[in-house]
């Protein structure tokens, strides 16, 4: 039997969201084994988070270019708070019945509870820094889910060929209430002036309920020919039902049954080179409606996606290279002409990705990567302020470089460096204005050793060494502008008990 216990406490580390914050967390993992053929891992984790003096959310309106700003210097109201708890529990089991048959199973439970919270909104800040100030008070709500996964695999291994046939069953049930917010328009405000406003009266209304039930049964076959090739073919038959209950209206039920195929392959024309490719269809959830929408907080339905990719990997003595191309298609969610967050059309992205990794025997490791993509939107209904075909948010070009040097291996001194460059990206719906390119540099130094046979380490990191300033867009909430965090310092000390 094995036991793992982690307890954590943090104060002031949510500086991107609030001036003051406290977080407490604890997690427990148990491990039960029976010989080498069975293993059961039950676990539970709990997080309690409290924030005071919330930093406002700045949403682009799609018409005007955004002004540069710093989150910590936006007008902040002392009476705004945000409190939530999250509990995650489950059990994972592994059973190897014979050398050929094995079972993998997991059952999970998650609960997220929010108290009455404040979303301080700055909508459509213009080049002069003037925005519409809106206070969205969110009523208490709960989101809970059950999910499970069962896989039975039969393996047949020969000297030159191996086969794995897997039967999979999975399911989930999600329930979440949303809506009922109290929204107050506080008028125009400058994002550069610390204006104090009185707390508005709160008038909450009845909430709606969103329920999702999804099940799937699938089969997957993997064929491997030693040092030559591999082929994987599978399909998952998925049933999806979503029920939305809005007070005063009949329940809206959506149901779909879709096959989700997947295929991938790799071929080794040379010992040092591998050609690869894959095609996958999925049914994916999208982020909930942002606070800037009239249907704020409403979950979106799962929508079909597909992607295809292919390329080549080359492995030499100390060097690994990758060059590939991809294409991704998803449903495009945005604000329609009535400010409602809904499915507007389809979004696609074609691109090229590359990476190079160099590892030496003296502890030096260098990893570089680049992604270049061309996103495009095809609209079926009107989008607020949009006339161009490039969506707000995606970054057309990204370059990352990471260097790590540890001459003594895992123990002793080490140093690291990370550099990231983002290309210009569209910030208005007519594709006329773009955020300028942004690059950041992070460096760190560390020392690791053993005391009384226990591992311990200390690390000092400097983020954004050059104190670069700029904006990006959130990948979670449509139109949410996120400033680059200014130069920051972190000291981390860790020890195994």
N, C-alpha and C positions, 0 to 999 in steps of 0.2 A: 504494500500500500504506500502511496506517495501523497504528500500534501503540499499545496502551494498557496500562500497567503500574501496578498499585496494590500497595503493601506497607504493612502495618499491624502495629502492636504495641501492646498495651494491658496495663496492670497494675492490678488492683484494681477494674475496672469491672463485674465480675459480683457486686456487693455484695448483690444480692437472693438469691444462691445460696450464696455462700461468703465468709469473712472475707478470704481471700487468693486471688488468681487471676491467671493469665497467659494471654494470647491472642496468637497470631501468625497472620497471614494474608497471602496473596499471590494475585494474580489477573492473568492475561494475556489480552488480547484483540487479535486480528489482524483486519485488514480488507483483503480483496482485491476489487478492482473491475475490470470489463471494460467500459469506456465507461460508459453510464448504464443499461444493461439487465441487468447481472448483478452480484451482490454476494455474497461468501462471508465469514462471520464465525465463525472457530473461536475457542474460548475455553476456559480452564481456571482453576479456583480451588481453593485449599487453605486449610483452617483447622485449627490445632492449639490445643486448649484444655486447660488444667490448673487444677484448683481444689483448695484445701486448707481444712480446717475448714468443712465444709459446714453451712449453716443448715438446720435440720430442716423437713420438710414437715408442716403441720398440716391434718388432714382432719376435717371435720365429720362427726358420726355421724348427723345427721338427727333426733336426739331432743332435744338440748339446745341452747339458744342459745350462741353462741360468745363467749368473752371477748376483749376487745381486747388485742392484743399487738404487739410490734415484732420483726421478723425478726432484726435484729442483736443482740437481747437474749434470744433463746431459748437454752436449754442446748445448747451446741455442744461436740462432741467433737473434740479436736485431731487424732485419727488418721483422721478421715474424709476421703476424697479423691474426685475425679471427673475422669477424663481421657477425651477423645475427639478423633478426627480426622474431618474431612469433606473429600471431594474431589468436585468437580462439573466435568464437562467436556462439551463438545458442539460442534456446528457448526450454524449457521443460514445458509440460502441463499435468495437471491431472484433469480429469472430472469424478465425481461419479454420473452417470445418475440416478441410483436407488440404493437401498441397495444391489441388486444382480449384477448390471452391472457397470463396470468402464472402463475408457479409459486412457491409458498412451501414450504420444507421445513425440518425441524429434527430432529436426532438428539442424544440426551442420555444421559449416563451419570453416576450418582451412587453414591458409596460412603461409608457412615458406619461408623466403627469405634470401639467402646467397650472400654476396659479394664475390669478388675474394679473396680466402683464401689460406693459406699455411699449408700443411701437411708435417711436418719435420719428416722423417722416418729413423729409425735405424733398418736395416733388418738383422736378424740372428746373434745377438751378441753372440760370443763364450765365453768359460770360461775365456779367457784372456781379455775380454772386447772389442775386435775388432769387428766392425759391418760395414756393407755396408751403407753409408750415401746417401740417396736419398731425393730430394726435389720435392714434388708433389704440383704444384700450381693448385688449383681447380677454374674453371671459375665460374662466378655468375650463380646461378641456383635457381629455385623456385619449391616448392612442395606444391600443394594445393589439398584439398579434400572437398567433400560434403558427408554427411551421414545422415541417418534418421532411425527412429525406431517407429513403431506403434504397440500397444498391446491392444486388447480388451478382457476383462476377465469377465466371468460369474461365480458368487459364489453362492453355495447353502450350507447353514449351518444348521445342525440339532444338537440335544443334544449330540449325540455320534459320528456323522460322518459329515465331511465337504468335499466339492468338489470344485475345481477351474479348469475351462476350459479356456485356453488362446489361442487366435488366434494372431499370430505375423507376421508382415511384416517388412523387413529391407532392406536397400540398401546403397551402397556407390559408389562414383566415385572419383578416385585418378589420378592425373596427375603430373608427375615429369620428369624433364630433368636431364640427367647425362652424364658423359664422357667429352671429349674434354680437359682433363687435360694436362698441360705442365709438363713433368717429366724429371728431370736432375739427372744423376748419379754423385755424388760428390766424389766417391771413398771411400776407407777404412778410418775409424776414430775410435779412442778410446772413449768409452762412459764415461771414467773417466777424460778426458782432455777437457778443455773449448776452443776448437779450433774455431776461427772465420773464416768464409768463405764469400766471396763476394756474393751478391744477383745474381743468375743466370738470363740470359735472359729468357723471357717468350714467349712461342709460343703455344698459345691455338688453338684448332681445333673445328670443328663443333660438336655440342652436339646431343645426341640421346634423344628420348622421350619415356617414359613408361606410358601407360594408363591402368587402371584397372577399370572394372565395375562389380559390384557384387550385386545380389539381392537374397532375400530368403523369402519364405513363409512357415510358420510352425504352428504346433498345439501342445499343451502340456496339459496333464491332471494330476492333483494332487489330490490324495485321502488321507484323514487323518482320522484315527480312534482314538478318544481321549484316551490318555495314553496307546495306544496299538501299533500302527504302522502307517507308511506313505508310499505311493508309488507314484512316478512321472514317467510318460512315455511321450516322445515327439519325434517329428521328424521335421527337417527343410530341405526343398528342396531348394538347393542352385544352382544358375547359376553364373558362373565365366568366365569372358572374359578378357584376357590380350593382349594388342597390343604393340609391341616394334618396333619403327621406328628408324632405323640406317641410317645415311646419305649414299646414294649410293647403298642401298640394299632395296629389297622389304620388306614391313611391315610384321612382323612375328606375326600371330594371334593365340592365344591358347584359347580354349574354353572347359569348362567341366561343366557338370551338375551332382551333387552328392547329395544323401540323407544323412543327418547327424542325426542319431538317438541318443537318450540319455535316460537312465533309471536309477533311483536311488530308494533306499528303506531304511527304518529304522524300527526296531522292538524292542519293550521294553519287554524282558522276565521278567525283574524285574523293580521295580519303580526306582531303582538307576542305571540301566544298559541299554544301547542302542546298538544294533548291527546295522551297517550301511554298505552300499555298493553302487557302482555306476559304470556305463559304459557310455563313451562319445566318439563320433567321431567328429572331427572338420576339418576345412580347414583354416590353419594358415599361416600368413606371417612369413618369416624368415628375419634376419638382412641383410642389403645391403652388397655388396662385400666390403671387407676391402681395405684400401689404398695399402696394400702389394700385391694385386692381379692385373693382367694385365687388368681385366675388373672392376677396382676400381669404386665404387659408383653405380654399376648397381643393381637395385632392383631385388630381387629373386621372382619367382612365388609362389603363395600360394600352399601349399602341404597338403595332408591328414595326420591327426594324430588320434590316439586313445589312450585311457587310461582306466584302470579299477582299482578300489581300494575298500577296505573293512576293517572293524575293529570293535572295541568296545569302547564305551565311558562309564565311570563310574563317577557318581556325588554323593559325600557324603556331609556332612554338610559344611566343609570348603575346601574340596579337590575335584579336578576334574582330572581324568586320561583318557588318550587316547592311544590306541595301534592299529596300522593299518599297512596294507601292500598295495603296489601299483605296477603297471607296466605301463610304458609309451612308446609309439612308435612314432617316427617322421622321416622325411626325414633328412638325414645327409648332410650338406653343408660344403665343405672344398676346399682347393686348389688342383686341379688335377695336373698331371705330367707336364702340360704346364703353371702352375702358374695361372690358371683360376679358379675363385670361382664358383663352380657349385655343383649340386646334385651328391654326390659320391655314396650314398647308403642309408641305414637305420640305425638309432640309437635307441637303446632300453635301458631302465633303470628299473631294478627291485629293490625294496627296502622296508625298514621298517621304519615307523615313530612313534614316541612316544612323549608324553608331559604330564606334571603334573603341576597343578596350585593350590597354597595354598593361601587362603585369610583369614585374621583374622579380628576381630572386632576392633583391636587397630591400624589399618591402614597399616599393613604389608601385602604385596602381593609378592609371589615368583612364578615365571614361569620358568620351565625348559623344554627343548625340544631337541630331537635328531633325525637325519635323517641318515640312512645308505642305500646306494644304490650301485648297481653293473651295471655300464654302459658298453655297448658293441656295436661295429660297425660291420655291414655287408656291405662290399663294392661291388659295381657292376662295378666300374671303378677304375683305379689306383689313389691313393692319394699321393701327393708329400712327399717323405720320410717316408711313413707309411708302416709298416709291422705287427704291433701289432693290437689287437682287442679292445683295450681300447682307447677311444678318448682323445685328449688333451682338458683340460678344466674342465669337471665335477669333483666335490669334492665327493669322496666316503663316507666320514663321516663328519657330522657337529653336534656340540653340542652348544646349547645356554642356558645361565642362566641369568635371569633378576630378580633383587630384587628392590622393591620400598617400601619406608616407609614414610607415611604421617600421623602422629598421630593426627593432627588436621583436617583431611579431606582435601577438596580442598583448604582451606585457611590455612595460616600459613606456617611453615617450612616443607620441605620434602627432601628426599635424594634418589638417585637411583644408581644402579650398573648393568652393563651388561658385561658378559664374553662370549667370543666366541672362539671355538676351531675348526680348520679345519685339517682334516687328510692329510697325504701325497697324492699328486695327480700327475698324469702322465704329463711329460713335453716334451717328445720326441715321435715320431711316432712309434718307435719300442718297446715302453713300458719299455725301459731299465732304464731310468732316471726318478726320481720323485722329485718334490719340497718337502722340509721338512715340517712337521706339523707346524701350525701357531696358536698362541692363543693371543688374545688381551683383554684388560680390560679397560672399560670406567666407570667413576664415575661422579656424578653431585649432586649439592645441589641447592635448590630453595626456594623462599619465595613468597607467593601470598597473596594479601589483597585487600580491596576495599577502594578507595578514592573518596569522593563525589559520592558514589553509582556506581562507575565505577571500573571494575576489572583491576588490574595491577599486574605485577609479575616481578621478577628478577631471573635469573638462571645462574649458573656458572658450566661449564662442562669441564672435562679433558678427552681427547680422547687418547687411547693407553698409559695408565699410565706407563706401564713397558717399553715403547719405543721399542716394539718388531719390528723386521725387517723381511721381507719376501716378496714373490711374489704370486699373484694369476693371473688367466686369465680372461679377459673380457668376459662377457656373451653376449655382443653385437657384437664384432668384433673378428673373428677367429684368434687365435694366438697372440693376443695383450696381452703383459705382463703388469700387473698393480702392482706397489710396494705398500706395506702397508704404509699408511700415518703415519709418526712418531708422537711422542707425540705432542699434540696440545691443545689449550685452547680457549674456546668460552664463552663470556659473552653476555647474551641476556636479554634485558629489553623490556617489552611489556605493553601496556595500551590500553584499550577501550576508544574511544572518543565519 
